[in-house]
Amino acid sequence: MHRKNDHCRVCGYEVSEPPWGEDGDSPTWDICPCCGTEFGYEDCTPASAQKKRELWISSGEKWFDASKKPMDWNYDGQRFNIPDESI
């Protein structure tokens, strides 16, 4: 079962640890391997998450850590995992 709390607020990538902690209010400061967002900094408000998302998309949706990119990855499917409050 996937929880929205387990996904990057910018790109919707599912991460192993909730990027904003179990309580949803305590950022880990980790980096999303997909879009490169630092949790707690670039996604601290819906506006900042949207700005980072727009920049990442306009730059070609390049992976921050390409070694973690799934072979069958596409953003069209992943974007549906972006938490509603971050859109």
Disulfide bonds with the S-S distance in Angstrom:
none
